[in-house]
Amino acid sequence: MAALKIYSAEFKASCGAVEQFLKPTLPEVAIVGRSNVGKSSTINCLVNHKGLAKVGKTPGKTQTINFFQIETNGPRFMLVDLPGYGFAKVPDRVQQQWAPLIETFFKTRGNLRGVILLIDSRRVQDSDRDMVSWVKQLNIPMMLVATKADKVPRGKRSGALRELQKGLGIQEGPTFLSAYTGEGKHQVLSQLRDLLGT
C-alpha cells in the first residue's frame, strides 16, 4: 500500500491533566519513547514541519501530552505526543505525574488506533521492554520504530536488528528511521496508514 502523504500539521493542545484532554473527535495515534530517543525530531520529520514539535537539549523536556492535527491524502487524524519515559534526572514527583496521565490516556481513548513506540536503534533499555509489554497487555496495536538509524552503519544493521528483536522479545521489526537523513520515512508512513486502517 502507498505511503501516507501528510499535507499539514497543526498544534492543537498541550495537556498536563486528564481533564484537559481534547474531546476525541478524530482517530488518534500516540507516539511514545524514552527521553532523548528523538521523539520531537521524528515527529517533525514525519510531518514535514521542522519546528512543530520542540526539540529540547534536555531529556525529559516534554512533560505534557501534546495534540497535533494532521491533514493527509487519507484520513485526518490526531498525532498525540506523550511524555518521554525512563530518564533518571527527571524528578520523581514529575515522573509520578506522567505515569497516571499516560495510563489514563491509553485506557480511555476509544478513538486510539495505535501506538508508535520509538526505540534507540543502538540499545534497548529495561523501560523499553516494559513499555512494549504494557502496550501489548492493553491490546493496543503497536508500531516499533528504531530511531537514529544514521548512527548505525549499514553493514551492522542486520546485527542491530537482531539485538533489538532479542532485547524487546519481538519477532518482527522494528523499522529503522533517521530523522536526520529521512531514511525509512516512507516505510514508516506506509505502516502509519495501516495503523489508521486505510
Buried (B, 14 or more C-beta within 10 A) or exposed (E): EEBBEBEEBEBBBEBEEEEEBBEEEBBBBBBBBBBBBBBBBBBBBBBBBEEBBEBEEEBBBBBBBBBBBBBBEBBEBBBBBBBBBBBEEBEEEEBEBBEEBBEBBBEEBEEBBBBBBBBBBBEBBEBBBEBBEBBEEEEBBBBBBBBBBBEBEEEEBEEBBEBBBEBBEBEEBBBBBBBBEEBBBEBBBBBBBBBBEB
